[in-house]
Every structure is written in structure tokens, then in C-alpha cells.
Amino acid sequence: QVQLVESGGGLVQPGGSLRLSCAASGSIFSIYRMAWYRQAPGKQREWVAATTSGGGRNYADSVEGRFTISRDYAKNTVHLQMDSLKPEDTAIYYCNVRGRGTSAAQFDSWGQGTQVTVSS
């Protein structure tokens, strides 16, 4: 019963910026990991960035130095700041959250996806 709501996608020109947000709600006891994935047309879904409760951050080589993932612990929200966007970044971006529910059962939830289009 953990739900993720994503926002912030849109159309931008190459070199532009976007900030994606993902808010988790429901019967959440704790969150272990929050991450972003993306899927371009005709391609497989790929991992983009992740952050854990310990504060660690990891990025795919394709976005290293351009994207920044951050987590708001109080709001159970994760953001993805995307700078210096390239046409190759065009994809549907999905939020993923893993954690423990109040019932003690673990969960692995996905957002509905938000479209990011980089084009001139």
C-alpha cells in the first residue's frame, strides 16, 4: 500500500535543466533506498541514480556530474536535479523505493513515470 507520486517532467532544450520529485506515502515504517530509473523508446529500463538511508549516492556513468539525487527524510521524498541535459536523456523516468512497512513487511514500489523530453 505504498504509493509513489512523481512530478517535474517536461520538455526542455539541450543544456537545460529539470528537477524531478517523487513522494512516497502510505504505511511506511522506514525507507532503505530511493532511486531513479529511466526507459527510452525502444530501449530497456536502466538505473540512473540511487541514495540510501546512510546518505550514500551513486550514479550511472551516463549521468555522473550532471545529475544530483537528494532525499528529504522528513517528507519521504527524493529529487533528481538534472542539469546539462542531452537529447540522449529523453525517457520516461521512474522512481523506485524500497523499505519496510508499518506491518513489518518489506516493500519495493514504483512510481507511474514522468516524461522527460530533451529536444531543440
The 8 nearest C-alpha neighbors of each residue, nearest first, counted from 0:
[[1, 25, 2, 26, 24, 100, 106, 27],
 [2, 0, 25, 24, 26, 108, 23, 3],
 [1, 3, 24, 23, 0, 25, 4, 108],
 [2, 4, 23, 110, 22, 21, 109, 24],
 [5, 3, 22, 21, 110, 23, 2, 6],
 [6, 4, 21, 20, 110, 113, 3, 112],
 [7, 5, 20, 19, 8, 113, 21, 4],
 [8, 6, 19, 18, 20, 9, 17, 5],
 [9, 7, 115, 114, 113, 6, 19, 17],
 [8, 10, 115, 116, 114, 11, 7, 17],
 [9, 11, 116, 117, 115, 12, 8, 118],
 [12, 10, 117, 15, 116, 118, 9, 13],
 [11, 13, 118, 119, 117, 15, 14, 10],
 [14, 12, 85, 84, 15, 117, 118, 86],
 [15, 13, 83, 84, 12, 85, 16, 82],
 [14, 16, 13, 84, 12, 83, 11, 82],
 [17, 15, 82, 81, 84, 83, 14, 18],
 [16, 18, 81, 80, 19, 82, 7, 8],
 [17, 19, 80, 79, 7, 81, 20, 78],
 [20, 18, 7, 79, 78, 6, 8, 80],
 [19, 21, 78, 6, 5, 77, 7, 79],
 [20, 22, 5, 77, 4, 76, 94, 3],
 [21, 23, 76, 4, 3, 75, 24, 5],
 [24, 22, 3, 75, 2, 76, 21, 4],
 [23, 25, 2, 1, 3, 22, 26, 27],
 [26, 24, 1, 27, 0, 2, 23, 100],
 [25, 27, 101, 100, 1, 28, 0, 24],
 [28, 26, 100, 101, 29, 25, 99, 1],
 [27, 29, 101, 100, 99, 26, 30, 98],
 [28, 30, 99, 98, 27, 31, 100, 101],
 [31, 29, 98, 32, 97, 99, 52, 28],
 [32, 30, 98, 52, 97, 51, 29, 33],
 [31, 33, 51, 97, 50, 30, 96, 52],
 [34, 32, 96, 50, 49, 95, 51, 97],
 [33, 35, 49, 95, 48, 94, 50, 96],
 [34, 36, 94, 48, 47, 93, 95, 49],
 [37, 35, 46, 47, 93, 45, 92, 94],
 [38, 36, 92, 91, 45, 44, 93, 90],
 [37, 39, 44, 90, 91, 43, 45, 42],
 [38, 40, 90, 42, 41, 89, 91, 37],
 [41, 39, 42, 38, 90, 43, 91, 89],
 [40, 42, 39, 43, 38, 44, 90, 91],
 [43, 41, 39, 40, 38, 44, 45, 90],
 [44, 42, 38, 45, 41, 39, 40, 37],
 [43, 45, 38, 37, 42, 36, 46, 39],
 [46, 44, 37, 36, 43, 38, 47, 42],
 [45, 47, 36, 48, 35, 37, 59, 44],
 [46, 48, 36, 59, 35, 58, 45, 37],
 [49, 47, 58, 35, 57, 34, 59, 46],
 [50, 48, 34, 57, 33, 56, 35, 58],
 [49, 51, 56, 55, 33, 32, 34, 54],
 [52, 50, 32, 53, 54, 55, 31, 33],
 [53, 51, 54, 31, 32, 30, 50, 55],
 [52, 54, 51, 55, 50, 31, 56, 32],
 [55, 53, 52, 51, 50, 56, 70, 69],
 [54, 56, 50, 51, 53, 57, 52, 49],
 [57, 55, 50, 49, 54, 58, 51, 68],
 [58, 56, 49, 48, 50, 55, 59, 68],
 [59, 57, 48, 63, 47, 60, 62, 49],
 [58, 60, 47, 61, 62, 63, 48, 46],
 [61, 59, 63, 62, 58, 47, 64, 57],
 [60, 62, 59, 63, 58, 47, 65, 64],
 [63, 61, 65, 60, 66, 59, 64, 58],
 [64, 62, 60, 65, 58, 61, 59, 66],
 [63, 65, 66, 62, 67, 58, 60, 82],
 [64, 66, 82, 62, 63, 83, 81, 67],
 [67, 65, 81, 80, 62, 64, 82, 63],
 [66, 68, 80, 79, 69, 81, 65, 64],
 [67, 69, 79, 78, 80, 48, 66, 49],
 [70, 68, 78, 77, 67, 79, 71, 50],
 [69, 71, 77, 76, 72, 78, 68, 50],
 [70, 72, 76, 74, 73, 75, 77, 69],
 [71, 73, 75, 74, 70, 76, 77, 52],
 [72, 74, 71, 75, 76, 70, 77, 22],
 [73, 75, 76, 72, 71, 22, 23, 70],
 [76, 74, 72, 23, 73, 71, 22, 77],
 [75, 77, 22, 71, 74, 21, 70, 23],
 [76, 78, 70, 21, 69, 20, 71, 22],
 [79, 77, 20, 69, 19, 68, 70, 21],
 [78, 80, 68, 19, 18, 67, 81, 20],
 [79, 81, 18, 67, 66, 17, 68, 78],
 [80, 82, 66, 17, 16, 18, 79, 65],
 [81, 83, 16, 65, 84, 66, 15, 80],
 [84, 82, 14, 15, 65, 16, 85, 81],
 [83, 85, 14, 82, 13, 15, 16, 88],
 [84, 86, 13, 87, 88, 117, 14, 83],
 [85, 87, 117, 88, 89, 118, 13, 84],
 [88, 86, 85, 89, 117, 90, 84, 39],
 [89, 87, 86, 85, 90, 84, 117, 116],
 [90, 88, 116, 87, 115, 117, 86, 39],
 [91, 89, 39, 38, 115, 37, 92, 88],
 [90, 92, 114, 38, 113, 37, 112, 115],
 [91, 93, 37, 113, 112, 36, 90, 114],
 [94, 92, 112, 36, 110, 35, 37, 95],
 [93, 95, 35, 110, 109, 34, 21, 36],
 [96, 94, 109, 34, 108, 33, 35, 110],
 [97, 95, 33, 108, 107, 32, 34, 109],
 [98, 96, 107, 32, 106, 31, 30, 108],
 [97, 99, 30, 31, 106, 29, 105, 96],
 [98, 100, 105, 29, 28, 104, 103, 106],
 [101, 99, 27, 28, 103, 102, 104, 26],
 [100, 102, 28, 103, 26, 27, 99, 104],
 [101, 103, 100, 104, 26, 99, 28, 105],
 [104, 102, 100, 101, 99, 105, 28, 27],
 [105, 103, 100, 102, 99, 106, 101, 98],
 [104, 106, 99, 98, 100, 103, 107, 97],
 [107, 105, 98, 97, 99, 108, 104, 100],
 [106, 108, 97, 96, 98, 109, 105, 95],
 [109, 107, 96, 95, 106, 97, 1, 110],
 [110, 108, 95, 94, 3, 96, 111, 93],
 [109, 111, 3, 94, 112, 93, 4, 5],
 [112, 110, 109, 93, 113, 5, 4, 3],
 [111, 113, 93, 92, 110, 91, 5, 114],
 [112, 114, 92, 8, 91, 5, 6, 115],
 [115, 113, 91, 8, 90, 9, 92, 116],
 [116, 114, 8, 9, 89, 90, 91, 10],
 [115, 117, 89, 10, 9, 118, 11, 114],
 [118, 116, 86, 11, 12, 89, 13, 10],
 [117, 119, 12, 86, 13, 116, 11, 10],
 [118, 12, 13, 117, 11, 86, 10, 116]]
